[in-house]
């Protein structure tokens, strides 16, 4: 099921799917509601330089949530 929504959180990069064949360092969005793998619509799911630039920033983004992945359409950096 896909839900279009807006999320606010901290962007970080950390190991994802540890111990599986899919294990990799993923760009994640940490929110009050949970942690989500962050992807840009049309971006590479395993290596996206545009997402890497957001690591360490706090952002507000809009897109679709499907399972543990948030597929961003738009985003903006925000202050503390």
PyMOL Python script that loads the backbone (N, CA, C, O; Angstrom):
from pymol import cmd

cmd.read_pdbstr("""\
ATOM      1  N   UNK A   1       0.837  -1.173   0.000  1.00  0.00           N
ATOM      2  CA  UNK A   1       0.000   0.000   0.000  1.00  0.00           C
ATOM      3  C   UNK A   1       0.891   1.248   0.000  1.00  0.00           C
ATOM      4  O   UNK A   1       1.900   1.294   0.704  1.00  0.00           O
ATOM      5  N   UNK A   2       0.517   2.246  -0.783  1.00  0.00           N
ATOM      6  CA  UNK A   2       1.300   3.478  -0.902  1.00  0.00           C
ATOM      7  C   UNK A   2       0.515   4.632  -0.284  1.00  0.00           C
ATOM      8  O   UNK A   2      -0.684   4.783  -0.518  1.00  0.00           O
ATOM      9  N   UNK A   3       1.220   5.443   0.511  1.00  0.00           N
ATOM     10  CA  UNK A   3       0.609   6.605   1.155  1.00  0.00           C
ATOM     11  C   UNK A   3       1.401   7.840   0.778  1.00  0.00           C
ATOM     12  O   UNK A   3       2.605   7.891   1.030  1.00  0.00           O
ATOM     13  N   UNK A   4       0.754   8.852   0.173  1.00  0.00           N
ATOM     14  CA  UNK A   4       1.416  10.121  -0.109  1.00  0.00           C
ATOM     15  C   UNK A   4       1.329  10.957   1.158  1.00  0.00           C
ATOM     16  O   UNK A   4       0.262  11.104   1.754  1.00  0.00           O
ATOM     17  N   UNK A   5       2.490  11.511   1.565  1.00  0.00           N
ATOM     18  CA  UNK A   5       2.520  12.249   2.822  1.00  0.00           C
ATOM     19  C   UNK A   5       3.704  13.194   2.873  1.00  0.00           C
ATOM     20  O   UNK A   5       4.537  13.222   1.966  1.00  0.00           O
ATOM     21  N   UNK A   6       3.766  13.963   3.939  1.00  0.00           N
ATOM     22  CA  UNK A   6       4.881  14.862   4.206  1.00  0.00           C
ATOM     23  C   UNK A   6       5.544  14.400   5.502  1.00  0.00           C
ATOM     24  O   UNK A   6       4.868  14.136   6.496  1.00  0.00           O
ATOM     25  N   UNK A   7       6.882  14.303   5.480  1.00  0.00           N
ATOM     26  CA  UNK A   7       7.638  13.907   6.665  1.00  0.00           C
ATOM     27  C   UNK A   7       8.715  14.936   6.962  1.00  0.00           C
ATOM     28  O   UNK A   7       9.216  15.603   6.057  1.00  0.00           O
ATOM     29  N   UNK A   8       9.065  15.060   8.229  1.00  0.00           N
ATOM     30  CA  UNK A   8      10.151  15.924   8.665  1.00  0.00           C
ATOM     31  C   UNK A   8      11.084  15.078   9.520  1.00  0.00           C
ATOM     32  O   UNK A   8      10.648  14.335  10.400  1.00  0.00           O
ATOM     33  N   UNK A   9      12.395  15.212   9.237  1.00  0.00           N
ATOM     34  CA  UNK A   9      13.334  14.439  10.028  1.00  0.00           C
ATOM     35  C   UNK A   9      14.777  14.714   9.679  1.00  0.00           C
ATOM     36  O   UNK A   9      15.093  15.583   8.866  1.00  0.00           O
ATOM     37  N   UNK A  10      15.645  13.948  10.317  1.00  0.00           N
ATOM     38  CA  UNK A  10      17.095  14.050  10.160  1.00  0.00           C
ATOM     39  C   UNK A  10      17.550  13.014   9.138  1.00  0.00           C
ATOM     40  O   UNK A  10      17.152  11.851   9.206  1.00  0.00           O
ATOM     41  N   UNK A  11      18.386  13.438   8.191  1.00  0.00           N
ATOM     42  CA  UNK A  11      18.924  12.517   7.194  1.00  0.00           C
ATOM     43  C   UNK A  11      20.256  11.969   7.697  1.00  0.00           C
ATOM     44  O   UNK A  11      21.131  12.725   8.120  1.00  0.00           O
ATOM     45  N   UNK A  12      20.395  10.660   7.645  1.00  0.00           N
ATOM     46  CA  UNK A  12      21.613  10.002   8.088  1.00  0.00           C
ATOM     47  C   UNK A  12      21.938   8.863   7.126  1.00  0.00           C
ATOM     48  O   UNK A  12      21.112   8.489   6.293  1.00  0.00           O
ATOM     49  N   UNK A  13      23.126   8.324   7.243  1.00  0.00           N
ATOM     50  CA  UNK A  13      23.510   7.165   6.435  1.00  0.00           C
ATOM     51  C   UNK A  13      23.981   6.092   7.396  1.00  0.00           C
ATOM     52  O   UNK A  13      24.851   6.328   8.234  1.00  0.00           O
ATOM     53  N   UNK A  14      23.391   4.899   7.265  1.00  0.00           N
ATOM     54  CA  UNK A  14      23.744   3.822   8.175  1.00  0.00           C
ATOM     55  C   UNK A  14      23.466   2.474   7.522  1.00  0.00           C
ATOM     56  O   UNK A  14      22.775   2.406   6.506  1.00  0.00           O
ATOM     57  N   UNK A  15      24.005   1.394   8.105  1.00  0.00           N
ATOM     58  CA  UNK A  15      23.788   0.070   7.536  1.00  0.00           C
ATOM     59  C   UNK A  15      22.296  -0.289   7.524  1.00  0.00           C
ATOM     60  O   UNK A  15      21.552   0.022   8.454  1.00  0.00           O
ATOM     61  N   UNK A  16      21.896  -0.943   6.452  1.00  0.00           N
ATOM     62  CA  UNK A  16      20.506  -1.368   6.292  1.00  0.00           C
ATOM     63  C   UNK A  16      20.489  -2.834   5.850  1.00  0.00           C
ATOM     64  O   UNK A  16      21.336  -3.256   5.063  1.00  0.00           O
ATOM     65  N   UNK A  17      19.543  -3.594   6.347  1.00  0.00           N
ATOM     66  CA  UNK A  17      19.364  -5.013   6.011  1.00  0.00           C
ATOM     67  C   UNK A  17      20.603  -5.827   6.378  1.00  0.00           C
ATOM     68  O   UNK A  17      21.038  -6.698   5.625  1.00  0.00           O
ATOM     69  N   UNK A  18      21.159  -5.527   7.547  1.00  0.00           N
ATOM     70  CA  UNK A  18      22.364  -6.225   8.000  1.00  0.00           C
ATOM     71  C   UNK A  18      22.157  -7.734   8.041  1.00  0.00           C
ATOM     72  O   UNK A  18      21.124  -8.227   8.495  1.00  0.00           O
ATOM     73  N   UNK A  19      23.164  -8.451   7.554  1.00  0.00           N
ATOM     74  CA  UNK A  19      23.132  -9.896   7.559  1.00  0.00           C
ATOM     75  C   UNK A  19      22.418 -10.525   6.372  1.00  0.00           C
ATOM     76  O   UNK A  19      22.366 -11.750   6.261  1.00  0.00           O
ATOM     77  N   UNK A  20      21.869  -9.703   5.484  1.00  0.00           N
ATOM     78  CA  UNK A  20      21.180 -10.241   4.313  1.00  0.00           C
ATOM     79  C   UNK A  20      21.998  -9.974   3.049  1.00  0.00           C
ATOM     80  O   UNK A  20      23.001  -9.262   3.092  1.00  0.00           O
ATOM     81  N   UNK A  21      21.573 -10.537   1.944  1.00  0.00           N
ATOM     82  CA  UNK A  21      22.238 -10.285   0.662  1.00  0.00           C
ATOM     83  C   UNK A  21      22.084  -8.832   0.232  1.00  0.00           C
ATOM     84  O   UNK A  21      22.875  -8.333  -0.568  1.00  0.00           O
ATOM     85  N   UNK A  22      21.078  -8.158   0.755  1.00  0.00           N
ATOM     86  CA  UNK A  22      20.796  -6.768   0.400  1.00  0.00           C
ATOM     87  C   UNK A  22      21.495  -5.758   1.306  1.00  0.00           C
ATOM     88  O   UNK A  22      21.263  -4.556   1.178  1.00  0.00           O
ATOM     89  N   UNK A  23      22.343  -6.222   2.214  1.00  0.00           N
ATOM     90  CA  UNK A  23      23.000  -5.319   3.164  1.00  0.00           C
ATOM     91  C   UNK A  23      23.781  -4.234   2.427  1.00  0.00           C
ATOM     92  O   UNK A  23      24.558  -4.525   1.517  1.00  0.00           O
ATOM     93  N   UNK A  24      23.568  -2.988   2.823  1.00  0.00           N
ATOM     94  CA  UNK A  24      24.295  -1.849   2.269  1.00  0.00           C
ATOM     95  C   UNK A  24      24.107  -0.643   3.186  1.00  0.00           C
ATOM     96  O   UNK A  24      23.226  -0.642   4.046  1.00  0.00           O
ATOM     97  N   UNK A  25      24.939   0.383   2.999  1.00  0.00           N
ATOM     98  CA  UNK A  25      24.749   1.639   3.717  1.00  0.00           C
ATOM     99  C   UNK A  25      23.678   2.423   2.975  1.00  0.00           C
ATOM    100  O   UNK A  25      23.821   2.722   1.789  1.00  0.00           O
ATOM    101  N   UNK A  26      22.613   2.750   3.679  1.00  0.00           N
ATOM    102  CA  UNK A  26      21.481   3.443   3.063  1.00  0.00           C
ATOM    103  C   UNK A  26      21.320   4.829   3.661  1.00  0.00           C
ATOM    104  O   UNK A  26      21.606   5.048   4.838  1.00  0.00           O
ATOM    105  N   UNK A  27      20.860   5.762   2.839  1.00  0.00           N
ATOM    106  CA  UNK A  27      20.473   7.076   3.334  1.00  0.00           C
ATOM    107  C   UNK A  27      19.100   6.900   3.958  1.00  0.00           C
ATOM    108  O   UNK A  27      18.171   6.411   3.316  1.00  0.00           O
ATOM    109  N   UNK A  28      18.982   7.306   5.220  1.00  0.00           N
ATOM    110  CA  UNK A  28      17.754   7.095   5.988  1.00  0.00           C
ATOM    111  C   UNK A  28      17.197   8.435   6.465  1.00  0.00           C
ATOM    112  O   UNK A  28      17.944   9.388   6.689  1.00  0.00           O
ATOM    113  N   UNK A  29      15.886   8.492   6.615  1.00  0.00           N
ATOM    114  CA  UNK A  29      15.222   9.637   7.222  1.00  0.00           C
ATOM    115  C   UNK A  29      14.724   9.185   8.591  1.00  0.00           C
ATOM    116  O   UNK A  29      13.906   8.271   8.693  1.00  0.00           O
ATOM    117  N   UNK A  30      15.224   9.833   9.641  1.00  0.00           N
ATOM    118  CA  UNK A  30      14.840   9.505  11.010  1.00  0.00           C
ATOM    119  C   UNK A  30      13.788  10.525  11.449  1.00  0.00           C
ATOM    120  O   UNK A  30      14.075  11.718  11.542  1.00  0.00           O
ATOM    121  N   UNK A  31      12.575  10.054  11.716  1.00  0.00           N
ATOM    122  CA  UNK A  31      11.479  10.919  12.134  1.00  0.00           C
ATOM    123  C   UNK A  31      10.964  10.479  13.496  1.00  0.00           C
ATOM    124  O   UNK A  31      11.402   9.459  14.028  1.00  0.00           O
ATOM    125  N   UNK A  32      10.046  11.236  14.054  1.00  0.00           N
ATOM    126  CA  UNK A  32       9.417  10.842  15.324  1.00  0.00           C
ATOM    127  C   UNK A  32       8.611   9.563  15.143  1.00  0.00           C
ATOM    128  O   UNK A  32       8.464   8.772  16.075  1.00  0.00           O
ATOM    129  N   UNK A  33       8.087   9.367  13.926  1.00  0.00           N
ATOM    130  CA  UNK A  33       7.239   8.215  13.651  1.00  0.00           C
ATOM    131  C   UNK A  33       8.023   6.943  13.364  1.00  0.00           C
ATOM    132  O   UNK A  33       7.513   5.842  13.567  1.00  0.00           O
ATOM    133  N   UNK A  34       9.270   7.086  12.888  1.00  0.00           N
ATOM    134  CA  UNK A  34      10.047   5.908  12.542  1.00  0.00           C
ATOM    135  C   UNK A  34      11.238   6.245  11.660  1.00  0.00           C
ATOM    136  O   UNK A  34      11.558   7.415  11.448  1.00  0.00           O
ATOM    137  N   UNK A  35      11.891   5.210  11.151  1.00  0.00           N
ATOM    138  CA  UNK A  35      13.052   5.357  10.281  1.00  0.00           C
ATOM    139  C   UNK A  35      12.705   4.769   8.921  1.00  0.00           C
ATOM    140  O   UNK A  35      12.137   3.681   8.828  1.00  0.00           O
ATOM    141  N   UNK A  36      13.056   5.502   7.865  1.00  0.00           N
ATOM    142  CA  UNK A  36      12.702   5.092   6.515  1.00  0.00           C
ATOM    143  C   UNK A  36      13.915   5.202   5.590  1.00  0.00           C
ATOM    144  O   UNK A  36      14.709   6.136   5.698  1.00  0.00           O
ATOM    145  N   UNK A  37      14.044   4.231   4.680  1.00  0.00           N
ATOM    146  CA  UNK A  37      15.042   4.339   3.627  1.00  0.00           C
ATOM    147  C   UNK A  37      14.573   5.477   2.723  1.00  0.00           C
ATOM    148  O   UNK A  37      13.418   5.507   2.298  1.00  0.00           O
ATOM    149  N   UNK A  38      15.469   6.399   2.436  1.00  0.00           N
ATOM    150  CA  UNK A  38      15.120   7.584   1.664  1.00  0.00           C
ATOM    151  C   UNK A  38      15.588   7.413   0.227  1.00  0.00           C
ATOM    152  O   UNK A  38      16.740   7.063  -0.028  1.00  0.00           O
ATOM    153  N   UNK A  39      14.682   7.663  -0.704  1.00  0.00           N
ATOM    154  CA  UNK A  39      15.012   7.616  -2.128  1.00  0.00           C
ATOM    155  C   UNK A  39      14.380   8.803  -2.830  1.00  0.00           C
ATOM    156  O   UNK A  39      13.338   9.311  -2.418  1.00  0.00           O
ATOM    157  N   UNK A  40      15.036   9.234  -3.906  1.00  0.00           N
ATOM    158  CA  UNK A  40      14.447  10.252  -4.779  1.00  0.00           C
ATOM    159  C   UNK A  40      13.735   9.533  -5.915  1.00  0.00           C
ATOM    160  O   UNK A  40      14.239   8.538  -6.437  1.00  0.00           O
ATOM    161  N   UNK A  41      12.571  10.029  -6.295  1.00  0.00           N
ATOM    162  CA  UNK A  41      11.881   9.441  -7.443  1.00  0.00           C
ATOM    163  C   UNK A  41      12.799   9.569  -8.658  1.00  0.00           C
ATOM    164  O   UNK A  41      13.220  10.673  -9.005  1.00  0.00           O
ATOM    165  N   UNK A  42      13.108   8.456  -9.296  1.00  0.00           N
ATOM    166  CA  UNK A  42      13.990   8.447 -10.460  1.00  0.00           C
ATOM    167  C   UNK A  42      15.459   8.307 -10.109  1.00  0.00           C
ATOM    168  O   UNK A  42      16.294   8.167 -11.003  1.00  0.00           O
ATOM    169  N   UNK A  43      15.793   8.341  -8.810  1.00  0.00           N
ATOM    170  CA  UNK A  43      17.181   8.228  -8.379  1.00  0.00           C
ATOM    171  C   UNK A  43      17.606   6.773  -8.240  1.00  0.00           C
ATOM    172  O   UNK A  43      16.767   5.877  -8.155  1.00  0.00           O
ATOM    173  N   UNK A  44      18.910   6.548  -8.219  1.00  0.00           N
ATOM    174  CA  UNK A  44      19.459   5.210  -8.036  1.00  0.00           C
ATOM    175  C   UNK A  44      19.174   4.742  -6.607  1.00  0.00           C
ATOM    176  O   UNK A  44      19.484   5.470  -5.664  1.00  0.00           O
ATOM    177  N   UNK A  45      18.598   3.561  -6.415  1.00  0.00           N
ATOM    178  CA  UNK A  45      18.245   3.118  -5.067  1.00  0.00           C
ATOM    179  C   UNK A  45      19.436   2.771  -4.175  1.00  0.00           C
ATOM    180  O   UNK A  45      19.281   2.704  -2.955  1.00  0.00           O
ATOM    181  N   UNK A  46      20.624   2.547  -4.754  1.00  0.00           N
ATOM    182  CA  UNK A  46      21.773   2.151  -3.947  1.00  0.00           C
ATOM    183  C   UNK A  46      22.845   3.220  -3.841  1.00  0.00           C
ATOM    184  O   UNK A  46      23.640   3.185  -2.902  1.00  0.00           O
ATOM    185  N   UNK A  47      22.896   4.162  -4.759  1.00  0.00           N
ATOM    186  CA  UNK A  47      23.919   5.203  -4.723  1.00  0.00           C
ATOM    187  C   UNK A  47      23.399   6.448  -5.420  1.00  0.00           C
ATOM    188  O   UNK A  47      23.355   6.500  -6.649  1.00  0.00           O
ATOM    189  N   UNK A  48      23.005   7.450  -4.646  1.00  0.00           N
ATOM    190  CA  UNK A  48      22.444   8.672  -5.204  1.00  0.00           C
ATOM    191  C   UNK A  48      23.208   9.865  -4.622  1.00  0.00           C
ATOM    192  O   UNK A  48      23.014  10.211  -3.457  1.00  0.00           O
ATOM    193  N   UNK A  49      24.079  10.499  -5.425  1.00  0.00           N
ATOM    194  CA  UNK A  49      24.875  11.625  -4.929  1.00  0.00           C
ATOM    195  C   UNK A  49      24.033  12.786  -4.394  1.00  0.00           C
ATOM    196  O   UNK A  49      24.464  13.495  -3.485  1.00  0.00           O
ATOM    197  N   UNK A  50      22.837  12.982  -4.951  1.00  0.00           N
ATOM    198  CA  UNK A  50      21.969  14.065  -4.458  1.00  0.00           C
ATOM    199  C   UNK A  50      21.501  13.786  -3.031  1.00  0.00           C
ATOM    200  O   UNK A  50      21.421  14.700  -2.211  1.00  0.00           O
ATOM    201  N   UNK A  51      21.195  12.535  -2.739  1.00  0.00           N
ATOM    202  CA  UNK A  51      20.799  12.183  -1.365  1.00  0.00           C
ATOM    203  C   UNK A  51      21.990  12.266  -0.423  1.00  0.00           C
ATOM    204  O   UNK A  51      21.852  12.694   0.724  1.00  0.00           O
ATOM    205  N   UNK A  52      23.157  11.857  -0.906  1.00  0.00           N
ATOM    206  CA  UNK A  52      24.352  11.919  -0.064  1.00  0.00           C
ATOM    207  C   UNK A  52      24.620  13.343   0.419  1.00  0.00           C
ATOM    208  O   UNK A  52      25.131  13.535   1.522  1.00  0.00           O
ATOM    209  N   UNK A  53      24.283  14.335  -0.394  1.00  0.00           N
ATOM    210  CA  UNK A  53      24.476  15.739  -0.018  1.00  0.00           C
ATOM    211  C   UNK A  53      23.586  16.151   1.156  1.00  0.00           C
ATOM    212  O   UNK A  53      23.889  17.118   1.856  1.00  0.00           O
ATOM    213  N   UNK A  54      22.491  15.422   1.370  1.00  0.00           N
ATOM    214  CA  UNK A  54      21.540  15.761   2.443  1.00  0.00           C
ATOM    215  C   UNK A  54      21.917  15.150   3.791  1.00  0.00           C
ATOM    216  O   UNK A  54      21.361  15.537   4.819  1.00  0.00           O
ATOM    217  N   UNK A  55      22.856  14.202   3.800  1.00  0.00           N
ATOM    218  CA  UNK A  55      23.237  13.528   5.047  1.00  0.00           C
ATOM    219  C   UNK A  55      23.716  14.577   6.059  1.00  0.00           C
ATOM    220  O   UNK A  55      24.588  15.395   5.767  1.00  0.00           O
ATOM    221  N   UNK A  56      23.126  14.528   7.246  1.00  0.00           N
ATOM    222  CA  UNK A  56      23.442  15.479   8.306  1.00  0.00           C
ATOM    223  C   UNK A  56      22.456  16.628   8.390  1.00  0.00           C
ATOM    224  O   UNK A  56      22.458  17.376   9.368  1.00  0.00           O
ATOM    225  N   UNK A  57      21.608  16.779   7.371  1.00  0.00           N
ATOM    226  CA  UNK A  57      20.638  17.875   7.344  1.00  0.00           C
ATOM    227  C   UNK A  57      19.296  17.433   7.911  1.00  0.00           C
ATOM    228  O   UNK A  57      18.963  16.248   7.928  1.00  0.00           O
ATOM    229  N   UNK A  58      18.542  18.412   8.370  1.00  0.00           N
ATOM    230  CA  UNK A  58      17.152  18.205   8.768  1.00  0.00           C
ATOM    231  C   UNK A  58      16.313  18.692   7.591  1.00  0.00           C
ATOM    232  O   UNK A  58      16.503  19.808   7.108  1.00  0.00           O
ATOM    233  N   UNK A  59      15.375  17.845   7.125  1.00  0.00           N
ATOM    234  CA  UNK A  59      14.576  18.206   5.955  1.00  0.00           C
ATOM    235  C   UNK A  59      13.096  17.975   6.190  1.00  0.00           C
ATOM    236  O   UNK A  59      12.692  17.236   7.088  1.00  0.00           O
ATOM    237  N   UNK A  60      12.297  18.630   5.355  1.00  0.00           N
ATOM    238  CA  UNK A  60      10.866  18.365   5.252  1.00  0.00           C
ATOM    239  C   UNK A  60      10.680  17.888   3.812  1.00  0.00           C
ATOM    240  O   UNK A  60      11.102  18.561   2.871  1.00  0.00           O
ATOM    241  N   UNK A  61      10.051  16.732   3.645  1.00  0.00           N
ATOM    242  CA  UNK A  61       9.910  16.193   2.299  1.00  0.00           C
ATOM    243  C   UNK A  61       8.497  15.675   2.070  1.00  0.00           C
ATOM    244  O   UNK A  61       7.762  15.353   3.004  1.00  0.00           O
ATOM    245  N   UNK A  62       8.154  15.609   0.803  1.00  0.00           N
ATOM    246  CA  UNK A  62       6.848  15.120   0.402  1.00  0.00           C
ATOM    247  C   UNK A  62       7.037  13.995  -0.595  1.00  0.00           C
ATOM    248  O   UNK A  62       7.897  14.075  -1.471  1.00  0.00           O
ATOM    249  N   UNK A  63       6.240  12.950  -0.467  1.00  0.00           N
ATOM    250  CA  UNK A  63       6.357  11.827  -1.384  1.00  0.00           C
ATOM    251  C   UNK A  63       5.476  10.677  -0.958  1.00  0.00           C
ATOM    252  O   UNK A  63       4.476  10.853  -0.262  1.00  0.00           O
ATOM    253  N   UNK A  64       5.871   9.491  -1.392  1.00  0.00           N
ATOM    254  CA  UNK A  64       5.076   8.297  -1.145  1.00  0.00           C
ATOM    255  C   UNK A  64       5.804   7.350  -0.197  1.00  0.00           C
ATOM    256  O   UNK A  64       6.991   7.072  -0.366  1.00  0.00           O
ATOM    257  N   UNK A  65       5.083   6.866   0.787  1.00  0.00           N
ATOM    258  CA  UNK A  65       5.611   5.887   1.730  1.00  0.00           C
ATOM    259  C   UNK A  65       5.073   4.521   1.345  1.00  0.00           C
ATOM    260  O   UNK A  65       3.863   4.309   1.268  1.00  0.00           O
ATOM    261  N   UNK A  66       5.994   3.603   1.106  1.00  0.00           N
ATOM    262  CA  UNK A  66       5.606   2.231   0.809  1.00  0.00           C
ATOM    263  C   UNK A  66       6.501   1.317   1.640  1.00  0.00           C
ATOM    264  O   UNK A  66       7.702   1.207   1.393  1.00  0.00           O
ATOM    265  N   UNK A  67       5.902   0.674   2.616  1.00  0.00           N
ATOM    266  CA  UNK A  67       6.677  -0.165   3.525  1.00  0.00           C
ATOM    267  C   UNK A  67       7.683   0.655   4.309  1.00  0.00           C
ATOM    268  O   UNK A  67       7.306   1.574   5.036  1.00  0.00           O
ATOM    269  N   UNK A  68       8.971   0.327   4.167  1.00  0.00           N
ATOM    270  CA  UNK A  68      10.034   1.040   4.886  1.00  0.00           C
ATOM    271  C   UNK A  68      10.748   2.066   4.008  1.00  0.00           C
ATOM    272  O   UNK A  68      11.754   2.634   4.433  1.00  0.00           O
ATOM    273  N   UNK A  69      10.252   2.317   2.791  1.00  0.00           N
ATOM    274  CA  UNK A  69      10.901   3.237   1.857  1.00  0.00           C
ATOM    275  C   UNK A  69      10.053   4.484   1.652  1.00  0.00           C
ATOM    276  O   UNK A  69       8.850   4.401   1.405  1.00  0.00           O
ATOM    277  N   UNK A  70      10.712   5.662   1.759  1.00  0.00           N
ATOM    278  CA  UNK A  70      10.041   6.925   1.461  1.00  0.00           C
ATOM    279  C   UNK A  70      10.608   7.451   0.159  1.00  0.00           C
ATOM    280  O   UNK A  70      11.788   7.792   0.080  1.00  0.00           O
ATOM    281  N   UNK A  71       9.761   7.516  -0.873  1.00  0.00           N
ATOM    282  CA  UNK A  71      10.140   7.957  -2.205  1.00  0.00           C
ATOM    283  C   UNK A  71       9.791   9.436  -2.341  1.00  0.00           C
ATOM    284  O   UNK A  71       8.628   9.801  -2.508  1.00  0.00           O
ATOM    285  N   UNK A  72      10.829  10.287  -2.265  1.00  0.00           N
ATOM    286  CA  UNK A  72      10.621  11.744  -2.234  1.00  0.00           C
ATOM    287  C   UNK A  72      10.357  12.318  -3.618  1.00  0.00           C
ATOM    288  O   UNK A  72      10.970  11.924  -4.610  1.00  0.00           O
ATOM    289  N   UNK A  73       9.417  13.267  -3.648  1.00  0.00           N
ATOM    290  CA  UNK A  73       9.183  14.076  -4.844  1.00  0.00           C
ATOM    291  C   UNK A  73       9.820  15.455  -4.667  1.00  0.00           C
ATOM    292  O   UNK A  73      10.469  15.972  -5.576  1.00  0.00           O
ATOM    293  N   UNK A  74       9.627  16.037  -3.491  1.00  0.00           N
ATOM    294  CA  UNK A  74      10.180  17.366  -3.186  1.00  0.00           C
ATOM    295  C   UNK A  74      10.738  17.357  -1.778  1.00  0.00           C
ATOM    296  O   UNK A  74      10.327  16.549  -0.946  1.00  0.00           O
ATOM    297  N   UNK A  75      11.690  18.269  -1.505  1.00  0.00           N
ATOM    298  CA  UNK A  75      12.252  18.396  -0.166  1.00  0.00           C
ATOM    299  C   UNK A  75      12.856  19.770   0.005  1.00  0.00           C
ATOM    300  O   UNK A  75      13.188  20.454  -0.963  1.00  0.00           O
ATOM    301  N   UNK A  76      12.990  20.156   1.255  1.00  0.00           N
ATOM    302  CA  UNK A  76      13.637  21.433   1.599  1.00  0.00           C
ATOM    303  C   UNK A  76      14.368  21.247   2.921  1.00  0.00           C
ATOM    304  O   UNK A  76      13.865  20.609   3.846  1.00  0.00           O
ATOM    305  N   UNK A  77      15.562  21.818   2.987  1.00  0.00           N
ATOM    306  CA  UNK A  77      16.302  21.807   4.245  1.00  0.00           C
ATOM    307  C   UNK A  77      15.621  22.774   5.197  1.00  0.00           C
ATOM    308  O   UNK A  77      15.148  23.833   4.784  1.00  0.00           O
ATOM    309  N   UNK A  78      15.574  22.409   6.475  1.00  0.00           N
ATOM    310  CA  UNK A  78      14.973  23.282   7.472  1.00  0.00           C
ATOM    311  C   UNK A  78      15.931  23.434   8.648  1.00  0.00           C
ATOM    312  O   UNK A  78      16.830  22.616   8.843  1.00  0.00           O
ATOM    313  N   UNK A  79      15.730  24.468   9.410  1.00  0.00           N
ATOM    314  CA  UNK A  79      16.570  24.695  10.592  1.00  0.00           C
ATOM    315  C   UNK A  79      16.166  23.792  11.730  1.00  0.00           C
ATOM    316  O   UNK A  79      15.229  23.002  11.616  1.00  0.00           O
ATOM    317  N   UNK A  80      16.875  23.918  12.814  1.00  0.00           N
ATOM    318  CA  UNK A  80      16.588  23.120  14.019  1.00  0.00           C
ATOM    319  C   UNK A  80      15.246  23.541  14.509  1.00  0.00           C
ATOM    320  O   UNK A  80      14.765  23.020  15.516  1.00  0.00           O
TER     321      UNK A  80
END
""", "prot")
cmd.dss("prot")
cmd.show_as("cartoon", "prot")
cmd.util.cbc("prot")
cmd.orient("prot")
